[in-house]
């Protein structure tokens, strides 16, 4: 019985990255032996155990054989005769197929260390094609590792394209797609996720509303990058910079311009009413992927209102108040900051304009704070009801006017 540290913990240590969760594989053991040693079994599909002291996951070495469509159709074989190399062979990428023994010795049968040094994401074996989720995992890894210089190996990209063409990705369930997307949006470079999926043809399958933005022109005086798909990539990366690790901001950034794909051809490169047009595809995407309500709600607000925030200095005092009311800001005040972040990412997510200031963010927050300072306690002479509501509304408009 031998225990090895495997997967991301080994990979990240070799890259000099902070340590995350540690996973172990146990070779030469039976489930009963693990139980006898005090481990607690938690895996249902295959034997996974929690260490009696550390609580870290220890999985018995196993092999997998494709038995059906999608990423759930696998027969798992775990027994003491499964070798370490057998277990590593079933893994997705060579950089994740490195094991470290208890004495620190590394086992690297598939060249993962060389690929780490070459900054290459390469599949371990042809078995990669048996799991369609791995196409999304490749894209998500690129969202994390592209800043380090990683690229997808040409043969891996070719295999991913074959997987997309086979129709296997259509078997993915929404929750898993959202899980990979949200993790990509929390990464340093979400654009690499979109770019990798688009290169493989998968973006059209999993995010057709986003894929439709590529090739749609915008006015060059406002968008030097011209292409709307490129703009969304830049916005997502800017959102990751402004709000690191925040997939709520990231999702709103990703979907804020979906309406531009629906602009009539004879109106291009202008996009009049794209904010309103974008709501329908946004809601369709959110429903299909079962996106959390909080994400859907902020994304819809950003889709409808981002141009209003850009020109907040030009809005009438009453219109500013209505903006706060539409986003339900007086009950959910955090939305003002969140919307401002998305709008700043939109404004700065343009070629050559990454460093431009965005004073609208501070102004939006300042005007909201002024409006929020008006409350029912200031009108003790008015009974609760419509009259009180109208008095508060007028006082808030007056406060906004005075603050400008």
N, C-alpha and C positions, 0 to 999 in steps of 0.2 A: 504494500500500500504506500503510494507516494502522492504528495500534495504539491500542486503548482499554482502560482499566481498567474493569471491569464488575462488576455483582453486589454481593455482600455487602461488599466492601472500600469501594465508593463509599457504599453505604447507611450502613454503620457510621461512616464518617468524618463524614457529614452529621449523624448522631445524636450525634457526640462520643464514640463508644465506642472501646475499644482496637482496634487494627488486627489482623486475622487474616490468613488466606491471601489472596493477591492472584491474581485471574484476569483474563486479558486476551482480547479478541477482536481478530482481525486481519481487516481489510476490504481486498479488492482483491488478494489474494495466492493463489497456487496452492501445493499441497503441495511441488512441486519448488522453487519459490522459497524456501520456508521451509528446505528441506534444504540448498539452496545457501548460505544464510546461516548454517548451522551448527546449526540447530535439530534436535532429535531427536524423531522421531515416536513417540508412545506410544498414540494412540487407534486402536481397531480399528473401532468403529461409525461414527466420524466423525473427521476430521483434528484431532488435538490434538498440540501440540508443546511440548517443554521448551526454555526459553531456554538458549543455550550457556553463559552466565555465571551467571545467577541460579537456573536450574532451575525458574522459575515457568512455569505452564501458559499456553500461548497457543493458543486454538482459532480455526480459520478461521470466519468468519461463515457461518451456516447457517440453513436453514429446515427445518421438520419437518412431515410430513403423516401423519395417522393411517392405519394400514393394517390394524389388527387389534384384538383385544380386549386389555384390560389396559394396562399402562404400557410394555410392550416393543414393541408393534406400531406402529412408526413408520418411515417412509422419510425419510432425511436427505439434504438437498441442500446441498452446500457448493461454492461456486465464486466466482470474483472478482466476479461480477455481483450477489451478495447484498449488500444495503446494510446499514448499521448499524441502521436502523430495522427492516428485515426480521428481523434477528437478535434485536433487543430484543423484538419483538412475540411471539416464541415463548416468552418467559419467563413465570414464574408470576404474580408480583405486581408492581404498578407500582413499589414501592419497591426491587425488584431489577432494574428495567429502566431504570436510569440509567447512562450511560457517561461516562467522563472522558477527554478527549484528552490527549496528551502535554504540551500547553501548559496544562493545567488546566481547559480549557473543558468545561462539562457539556452533554451531550445528554440531553434528558428528554422524548421525544415522547409519553409516556403519562401525564404528570402525577404522576410518582413523588415529586417534591420537595414538591408540595402535599399529597400523602397522608402523607408523613413529618411535615410540619408539623401536619396534622390528626390524626395518630396513627391512620391508617386502613390496614387491610390489604385491598387491593382487587385483583381479578384483572385482568390486562392485556387479555385478549380472550376471546371465546367458546371459543378453542382450549384454555383452561384445562380444560374438561370432557373433553378427550381423554385426560387422564392422571389416573387415580384416585388415584395416590400424592399428588397435590397436596392432596387433602382432609386427609391426615395431615400434610403439610408446613404447611398453614395452621394446624392445631392446634399443631404444634410451634413455629412462629413465635410463636404467641400465648403459649406457655409461656415464651418468652424475652422477648417485648416487652410483655406485659400490665402488668408493673410500671411501664412508661413511659407507660401510659395508652392503649395500642393497643386497638382493637376491630375486628371483622370487618365490612366494608361489608355492608349488608343485601342488596345484589344478589349479592354473592359468597356469602353464606350461603345464599341461595335457590338459586344454581347448585350449591353443594355438596349440598344436599338432593336436587336432581334427580339428581345423579351417584350418590348412595347409592341412591335409588329405582330407578335403572336396573339395579342389580346389578353395576356395574363394579368395585366395591371387592372383590368376591369373587374377582377375578382376581389380587389382590395376593399375592405370595409371602411366606412367613413372615419370611424374613430382612430384607426391606425394612420390614415392619411393626415388627419388633423394633428395627431401626436407628432409626426415627423415635421409637418409644416410649422407647428408652434415651436418646436425645438430649433428649427432653422431660423425662425424669426428672433429667437433669443441669442443667436450666435452673432459673431462679429461682422460677417459679410453675407447677409441674406441673398444678395444679388447672385452669389455663386450657386445657391440652391436653385434659383429660377433659371440661371444660365445653363446649369448642368441638366436640369429636366428638359429644357428646350432643345439642347443639343441632342438628347436621346429621343426626342419626340414625345416624352411623357407629360410635358406641361399641358399639351392639348387634351390629354386624357384626364388628368387629376385636377387641373385648374384652367379649364377652357376659357373662362371669363378673363383671366389674366393673359393667357396666350393670345387672345384676340387683340390685345393692345399693341403687339409688335407689328411694325410696318405702318402704324397709323401716325400721320404727320401732325405736328403742332407748329404754331407760329414761331419762327426762329428768333424774333425779337424778345420773346418771353422764355422760350425753350431752346437754347443753343444746341441741345442734343437732338432736337427735332422729333425723333422717334419716341412715341409714348411708352413703349415697352422699356426702352432704355431709361426714360424718366422714372418709371416706377422702380426699376432696379436702384437708381441713385437715391430715390426717396427712402426705400427700405434700408439702404446702408446708412443714410443720414439718421434715420430713426434709431438704428442700432447704436449709433454714436451718441445721440442725444439722450437716449433712454436705454442704456445697456441692459440686456437680459429681460426686457419688458415686451413680451409678445402681444400684450394688449395694444400698445402703441404701434407695434410692428404690423399687426393685422390691419389696423385702420390705415396705416401708411400704404400697405399693399393694395388695398381696395378702394382708395379714395377717388381714383380716376377711372373706374370701370366704365363709366358712361361714355368715355371718348371712343370706345369701340363701336358705339351705336350712332355716332354722328353721321348724318347723311353725307354721301360722297361729295355732293355739290356744295356743301358748306365748309369742307376742309380747306385750309388747315385750322379754321376757327372751330370752336367747340361750344357754341351757345347752348345753354341748358344741359350741359353734360352732368352737372351736379344732380339734377332731377332724374335724368336718364340712368344714372349709375345706381340708383337705389334698387331697381328690380333685379339686375344681375347680382348685386351684392347680397340681397336677401336669398336669392336662389343658391348662391355658393354657400352661404352660412347654413341654410337648411340642409343642403346635401351633405356637408361635412359635419353636421351637428356641432357647429361652433358654439361655444358657451355664450349665454345671453349677454353678459357684460361686454364681450368682444363685439358681438353683433351690434349692440346698441351704440357703442362708441364709434364703430365704423360707419354706421348709418348717419350719425351726427356729423362726422368728418366729411362724409361724402356730400351731404346737403349743404354744409355750412363753410367749407374751407375758403371759398372765395369771399364770403362775408367777413371772415376773420382777416384775410389779407387786406381788405379795405375798411377795417374797423374805424379808421379816422374819418372816413367819408360818410359813415352811416349816421342817420338821424338818431337823436337820443332815444326816442321811442323804439326805433328799430334795434338798437343795442339791447334794450331791455327784453324785447321779444326774442332775440337770439338766446339770451340767458334762459328765458322761460321755455323755449322749444327744447333746449337740452336738459331741462329739469335741474338747472344748476343750483337753485335755492334749496333743493333737497339733497342733491348730490354734487357738492361744491368741488370735489376733486376733478370733475369733468372739465372744468375750465382750464386747469393746468394740462390735463391730458390732451384736450383739443388743441391748445396752443402748441404743444410739442409736435403733434401730427402736422399742423399747418406750417410750423417752422421747418420740419423735415421736407415738406412739399416745396417750400420756397427755396430752400438751400440745396435740394436734390436736383440740381440742374448743372449742366456742364459749365465749369468755370465760375460758378456762383456759390461754391461750397462755403466760402468764408464770409459771405455778405451778412450784415446784421439783420435781425428780425425784431424790431422794436414793438411790433404788433403783439407779441406774446406778453410782454410786460404791461402793455396798455390794456389788453383784454382783462388781465388779472386785476389791474388797478381799478378799472371801471366796475368790475364785478364786486370787488371789495367795498367800493362806495355804495353800490346798489344794495348789497347784502346788509350794510349797516342800518338800513331802514327796516324796522320790524313792527309787529303789531303792538308791542309794548309802548310804542311812542304815541299811540292813539287811544288813550284811556277813555276818551269821551265818545268813542264810537263803538256801538255794540257789534259783536261778531256777526258777519254776514256780508252780502255783496257790497255794501257801502264801505265797510272796512277794507275789503280787498281793493276797491277802486282807489281809496285814499292812499293805501300803501303803494299802489302802482304809480299814481301821480307823483308821490313823494320820491320814489325811486328814479323816475324820469328826471325830475328836478335835480336830484343829487348827481346824476350822471352829467346833466347839462352844466352844473356848477363846477364839476371836476375837470371839464375839458377846456 
